[in-house]
Amino acid sequence: MLKFNQDMTSGNVTSHLLKFSLPLLMGNLFQQLYSLADTIIVGKAMGKSALAAVGATGSITFLVYSLCMGLATGAGILVSQYFGSGKKDNLKKTITNSAYICLVFGIVLSIIGYAVSKPVLVLLNTEPSVLEDAVTYLRISCIGMLAVCAYNWISSVLRSLGDAVTPFIFLVIASIINVGLDLLFVLVFHWGVAGAAWATIIAQGVSALLSILLAMFKNEHFKFEPKHLKADGDLIKKCISVGMPIAIQSSLIAVSMVVLQRVANGFGETVMATYTVTMRVEQLVQLPYQSLNAAVSTFTGQNIGAGQVSRVKECFKKSTLIALVFSLLMLVVFMIFPQNIMEIFAKKSDTDVISIGATALRISCVFYFFLGMIYVSRGLLNGAGDTIYSMINGIAELIGRVGFSLILVHIPSVGMWAVWGTTCLTWVLTSIASVVRYYQGKWIVVSKA
């Protein structure tokens, strides 16, 4: 029987974090099958040119998605705090009003994203040989923006209520659909990168729809009265005031990734393809960190709502230890098997992609703990409603990726390795800024306000 709500304001902290993280991890793993299926099928069936085309859009789609994800996260923070404080009417009103916000933003961002796809890709110095395929993939991805917004919204709300199971179940279903459609559209219908894009957005739309329907039928907090369905101007403003700084944070990170994508594009098709693969691998590595981040955020929100700051501090210590253990495990794996990992995604004939990528993975894995600490700190501080931190985090990543890339790319002995070196140094800078913000303790003042 599904457990739709989980109260984290009492009981063992580590147990709550791990029990909540596990279904999230599995869900995130299946979600990554969307992009991995695209990468593997496109890379194996069509070669590095198509792979580079898909990769050229990654930072831009992340930028557009970031606004929706940030607003959804903001809604989740308010929901978790109202859940912890027992204010059920405010909780239900937040669910409905945040849905209205995400609906409007999803439509607007879809239109804007579609319109500017080609000019932005040209601005990013995308190789002419892959430009048209990249434009096609990006435009179709923008068409599916509403599905992305809907899924991120429902997932954030359900997680804030302590339900990590429902999103997981439907992600499994959607992942299977996505892989099946990828094979059908790309290998049978020969739709190329367009087929991969359509497969992804259809699968995400199915996942969002089924999650919402089940929540409406089974979750007590989705049993609305007419008063809960009315648009509430003050509550909409509050959702935006909490969510927008997080959206801006994510957008700044995305902008920094766009800048780095341009650097990668400047080294030609081979580096573009290699960067695409290593980014996909990095996305897999981040899954446990992302799951821990969501668990920490929900735990923090509920306990802040219940006025239990000491449990939040204990959460930081326990989650740091979890991040350290996983980082050490990944260090061992990537030091020993980097070439095997690259061969999963690229043709064996693309030896240059495999060789460069293997070295890049070895470099990156040394810095994974810093990446983990970003997620731990971000989950706690965002969960506490520390919106100023969101800006600090986003600015640190922007300064890191832009600043380090400008410096490293002009050092002759560094060359193309500036792409991966920039990412690693940015993790170090951002993690330090995040941990310092935590120890300053200003999030406690914010949470009491």
C-alpha positions in Angstrom: 0.0 0.0 0.0 1.3 3.4 -1.0 2.2 5.8 1.8 1.2 9.2 0.4 2.4 11.4 3.3 5.5 11.1 5.6 5.8 13.2 8.8 9.5 13.9 9.3 9.2 16.1 12.4 9.9 13.1 14.7 11.9 9.9 14.6 15.5 9.0 13.4 17.0 11.6 11.1 19.2 9.3 9.1 16.4 6.8 8.7 14.1 9.5 7.3 16.7 10.8 4.9 17.5 7.3 3.5 14.0 6.1 3.3 12.9 9.2 1.5 15.9 9.3 -0.7 15.7 5.8 -2.0 12.5 6.1 -4.1 13.7 9.5 -5.2 16.9 8.0 -6.3 15.2 5.3 -8.3 12.8 7.9 -9.8 15.7 10.1 -10.8 17.5 7.2 -12.3 14.5 6.3 -14.5 14.1 10.0 -15.3 17.7 10.1 -16.6 16.7 7.2 -19.0 15.0 10.0 -21.0 18.2 11.7 -21.8 20.3 8.6 -21.7 18.0 6.8 -24.2 18.4 9.8 -26.5 22.2 9.8 -26.1 22.8 6.1 -26.5 20.3 5.5 -29.4 21.3 8.7 -31.3 25.0 8.1 -30.6 25.0 4.5 -31.6 22.6 4.8 -34.6 23.6 8.1 -36.0 27.1 8.9 -34.9 28.9 11.8 -33.3 27.3 14.5 -35.5 23.8 13.7 -34.2 25.2 13.3 -30.7 26.8 16.8 -30.9 23.5 18.2 -32.2 21.6 16.8 -29.2 24.3 18.0 -26.8 24.4 21.5 -28.2 20.8 22.0 -26.8 21.4 20.7 -23.3 22.4 23.9 -21.6 19.6 25.9 -23.3 16.9 23.4 -22.4 18.2 23.4 -18.8 18.0 27.2 -18.8 14.3 27.2 -19.9 13.4 24.4 -17.6 15.0 26.1 -14.7 12.3 28.8 -14.3 9.6 26.1 -14.1 11.6 24.0 -11.7 12.4 26.9 -9.5 8.8 28.0 -9.2 7.8 24.3 -8.5 10.5 24.1 -5.8 9.2 27.3 -4.2 5.7 25.9 -4.0 7.1 22.7 -2.5 8.9 24.7 0.3 5.6 26.4 1.3 3.7 23.2 1.1 6.2 21.4 3.4 6.2 24.3 5.9 2.4 24.4 6.0 2.4 20.6 6.4 4.8 20.8 9.3 2.7 23.5 11.0 -0.6 21.7 10.4 -2.2 24.6 8.4 -4.2 22.4 6.0 -6.3 25.2 4.3 -3.2 27.2 3.5 -1.5 24.0 2.2 -4.4 23.2 -0.2 -4.6 26.8 -1.4 -0.9 26.7 -2.1 -1.2 23.5 -4.1 -3.9 25.0 -6.4 -2.4 28.5 -6.8 1.0 27.2 -7.5 -0.5 25.0 -10.2 -2.0 28.2 -11.8 1.5 29.8 -11.8 3.2 26.8 -13.3 0.6 26.5 -16.0 1.0 30.1 -17.1 4.8 30.0 -17.0 4.9 26.8 -18.9 2.9 28.2 -21.8 4.8 31.5 -21.9 8.2 29.8 -21.8 7.2 27.3 -24.4 6.4 30.1 -26.9 9.5 32.1 -26.1 11.8 29.1 -26.3 10.5 28.0 -29.6 10.8 31.5 -31.1 14.4 32.0 -30.0 15.8 28.5 -30.6 17.8 29.2 -33.8 19.2 32.6 -32.9 20.4 31.4 -29.5 22.1 28.3 -31.1 23.8 30.5 -33.6 24.9 32.9 -30.9 26.4 29.9 -29.1 28.7 29.2 -32.0 27.1 25.9 -32.8 28.9 24.0 -35.6 27.1 24.6 -38.9 27.2 20.9 -39.6 24.9 20.2 -36.6 22.9 23.4 -36.4 19.7 22.3 -38.2 19.4 19.1 -36.2 20.1 21.1 -33.0 17.4 23.6 -33.8 14.9 20.8 -34.5 15.6 19.1 -31.2 15.4 22.3 -29.2 12.1 23.5 -30.8 10.4 20.2 -30.1 11.7 20.2 -26.5 10.2 23.7 -26.1 6.9 22.5 -27.4 6.8 20.0 -24.5 7.6 22.7 -21.9 4.1 22.4 -20.3 4.6 18.7 -19.6 8.0 19.4 -18.0 6.4 22.1 -15.8 3.5 19.9 -14.8 5.7 17.0 -13.8 8.1 19.2 -11.8 5.2 20.9 -10.0 3.4 17.7 -9.0 6.7 16.0 -8.0 7.7 18.9 -5.8 4.3 19.1 -4.1 4.1 15.4 -3.5 7.7 15.2 -2.1 6.9 18.1 0.2 4.1 16.0 1.7 6.6 13.2 2.2 5.4 11.2 -0.8 8.3 10.1 -2.9 6.7 6.9 -4.1 4.0 8.2 -6.5 6.4 10.2 -8.8 8.7 7.1 -8.8 6.0 4.7 -10.0 5.0 6.9 -12.9 8.6 7.7 -13.8 9.2 4.0 -14.3 6.2 3.8 -16.6 7.2 6.9 -18.5 10.8 5.7 -18.8 9.7 2.5 -20.4 7.5 4.5 -22.8 10.4 6.8 -23.6 12.8 4.0 -24.5 10.2 2.3 -26.6 9.3 5.4 -28.5 13.0 6.2 -29.0 13.5 2.9 -30.6 10.4 3.3 -32.7 10.9 6.9 -33.8 14.7 6.7 -34.4 15.4 3.2 -35.6 12.0 2.3 -37.3 10.6 5.6 -38.5 14.0 7.2 -39.0 12.9 10.5 -37.6 16.5 11.2 -36.3 16.9 13.7 -33.5 13.3 14.9 -33.9 12.2 11.4 -32.9 14.3 11.4 -29.8 12.9 14.7 -28.8 9.3 13.7 -29.3 9.8 10.5 -27.4 11.1 12.4 -24.4 8.3 15.0 -24.1 5.5 12.4 -24.7 6.9 10.2 -21.9 7.2 13.2 -19.5 3.7 14.3 -20.3 2.4 10.8 -19.5 4.3 10.8 -16.2 2.9 14.2 -15.2 -0.7 13.3 -16.1 -0.8 10.0 -14.2 0.9 11.5 -11.1 -1.7 14.3 -10.9 -4.6 11.9 -11.4 -3.5 9.5 -8.7 -2.9 12.4 -6.3 -6.4 13.7 -6.9 -8.0 10.3 -6.2 -5.8 9.1 -3.4 -4.1 11.9 -1.5 -6.2 13.7 1.2 -4.4 17.0 0.6 -5.8 17.0 -3.0 -9.4 16.9 -1.8 -10.3 20.5 -2.5 -13.3 22.6 -1.5 -14.4 25.6 -3.7 -12.5 28.0 -1.3 -9.3 26.2 -2.1 -9.7 26.6 -5.9 -10.0 30.4 -5.9 -7.1 32.4 -7.2 -5.5 34.1 -4.2 -3.4 37.1 -5.1 -1.5 37.2 -1.8 -0.7 33.5 -1.9 0.4 33.8 -5.6 2.7 36.6 -4.7 4.1 34.5 -1.8 4.6 31.5 -4.1 6.4 33.7 -6.6 8.5 35.5 -3.9 9.8 32.1 -2.6 10.1 30.4 -5.9 11.4 33.1 -8.1 14.8 33.5 -6.3 15.3 29.7 -6.7 14.2 30.0 -10.4 16.8 32.8 -10.8 19.4 30.7 -9.1 18.8 27.9 -11.5 18.7 30.3 -14.4 22.0 31.8 -13.5 23.5 28.3 -13.2 22.0 27.5 -16.6 23.4 30.7 -18.1 26.8 29.7 -16.8 26.4 26.3 -18.5 25.4 28.0 -21.8 28.7 29.9 -21.6 30.6 26.7 -21.0 28.7 25.1 -23.9 29.9 27.8 -26.1 33.5 27.1 -25.0 33.1 23.5 -25.8 31.6 24.3 -29.2 34.7 26.4 -30.0 36.8 23.2 -29.9 34.9 21.5 -32.7 32.6 18.5 -33.2 34.7 15.9 -31.3 34.9 17.9 -28.1 31.2 18.8 -28.4 30.3 15.1 -28.7 32.6 14.2 -25.8 31.2 17.0 -23.6 27.7 15.7 -24.4 28.6 12.2 -23.2 30.4 13.4 -20.0 27.5 15.7 -19.2 25.1 12.7 -19.4 27.4 10.7 -17.1 27.6 13.6 -14.7 23.8 13.7 -14.7 23.8 10.1 -13.5 26.4 10.8 -10.8 24.3 13.7 -9.5 21.2 11.5 -9.0 22.0 10.4 -5.5 23.0 14.0 -4.6 19.7 15.3 -6.1 17.7 12.7 -4.2 19.5 13.6 -1.0 18.9 17.3 -1.8 15.1 16.7 -2.1 15.1 14.7 1.2 17.0 17.4 3.0 14.7 20.1 1.6 11.5 18.3 2.6 12.9 17.4 6.0 14.0 21.0 6.6 10.7 22.5 5.5 8.6 20.3 7.7 10.8 20.8 10.8 11.1 24.5 10.3 7.3 24.6 10.1 7.2 22.6 13.4 9.9 24.9 15.0 12.5 22.2 15.4 15.8 23.8 14.3 18.0 21.3 16.2 16.7 18.5 14.0 17.6 20.5 10.9 21.2 21.0 12.2 21.4 17.2 12.8 20.2 16.7 9.3 23.1 18.7 7.9 25.6 16.5 9.7 24.0 13.2 8.6 23.5 14.2 5.0 27.1 15.4 4.8 28.3 12.0 5.8 26.1 10.3 3.3 27.4 12.6 0.5 31.0 11.8 1.5 30.5 8.0 1.4 28.9 8.1 -2.1 31.6 10.5 -3.4 34.4 8.1 -2.3 32.6 5.2 -4.0 32.3 7.1 -7.3 35.9 8.1 -7.1 36.9 4.4 -7.1 34.5 3.5 -9.9 35.5 6.3 -12.3 39.2 5.9 -11.7 39.1 2.3 -12.7 36.4 2.1 -15.4 36.3 5.5 -17.3 36.8 4.0 -20.8 34.2 1.3 -20.2 31.7 4.0 -19.2 32.5 6.1 -22.3 32.0 3.0 -24.6 28.4 2.7 -23.4 27.5 5.9 -25.2 29.9 6.3 -28.1 30.7 4.1 -31.1 33.9 2.2 -30.6 35.1 3.7 -33.9 34.9 7.2 -32.2 38.2 6.5 -30.4 39.0 10.2 -29.9 35.7 10.8 -28.1 36.3 7.7 -25.8 39.9 8.7 -25.0 39.2 12.3 -24.2 36.1 11.4 -22.3 37.9 8.8 -20.1 40.5 11.4 -19.0 37.8 14.0 -18.4 35.9 11.6 -16.1 39.0 10.8 -14.1 39.5 14.6 -13.6 35.9 15.2 -12.6 35.5 12.4 -10.1 38.2 13.9 -7.8 35.8 16.8 -7.1 32.5 14.9 -6.6 32.4 15.6 -2.8 32.3 19.3 -3.5 29.4 18.7 -5.8 27.6 16.7 -3.1 28.0 19.5 -0.6 26.4 21.9 -3.0 23.3 19.7 -3.0 23.2 19.2 0.7 23.6 22.9 1.5 21.1 23.9 -1.2 18.5 21.5 0.0 18.7 22.7 3.6 18.9 26.5 2.9 16.2 26.4 0.2 14.0 24.3 2.5 14.4 26.9 5.3 13.2 29.6 2.8 16.6 31.4 2.7 16.0 33.1 -0.6 19.1 35.3 -0.3 21.2 32.1 -0.4 19.5 31.2 -3.8 21.0 34.3 -5.3 24.4 33.7 -3.7 24.5 30.1 -5.1 23.5 31.2 -8.6 26.0 34.1 -8.7 28.8 31.8 -7.4 28.1 29.3 -10.2 27.9 32.0 -12.8 31.1 33.7 -11.7 32.9 30.3 -11.5 31.9 29.0 -15.0 32.4 32.3 -16.8 35.5 33.4 -14.9 37.4 30.1 -14.9 36.5 29.3 -18.5 37.9 32.7 -19.6 41.1 32.1 -17.7 41.7 28.5 -18.5 40.9 28.6 -22.2 43.7 31.1 -22.7 46.3 28.9 -21.1 48.0 27.0 -24.0 48.8 24.0 -21.9 45.2 23.6 -20.8 43.4 23.9 -24.1 40.2 21.8 -24.4 40.6 20.6 -20.8 39.3 24.1 -19.8 35.8 22.7 -20.4 36.0 20.1 -17.6 38.5 22.0 -15.4 36.0 24.9 -15.3 33.2 22.7 -14.0 35.4 21.2 -11.3 36.7 24.5 -10.0 33.1 25.9 -10.0 32.0 23.0 -7.8 34.7 24.0 -5.3 33.8 27.7 -5.3 30.1 27.1 -5.0 30.3 24.5 -2.3 32.5 26.7 -0.1 30.0 29.6 -0.6 27.1 27.3 0.3 28.7 25.8 3.4 29.8 29.3 4.7 26.2 30.5 4.3 25.0 27.5 6.4 27.4 28.2 9.2 26.5 31.9 9.2 23.2 30.7 10.6 21.1 33.4 8.8 18.7 30.7 7.6 17.5 30.3 11.2 16.5 34.0 11.3 14.8 33.7 8.0 12.9 30.6 9.0 11.6 32.4 12.1 10.4 35.4 10.2 
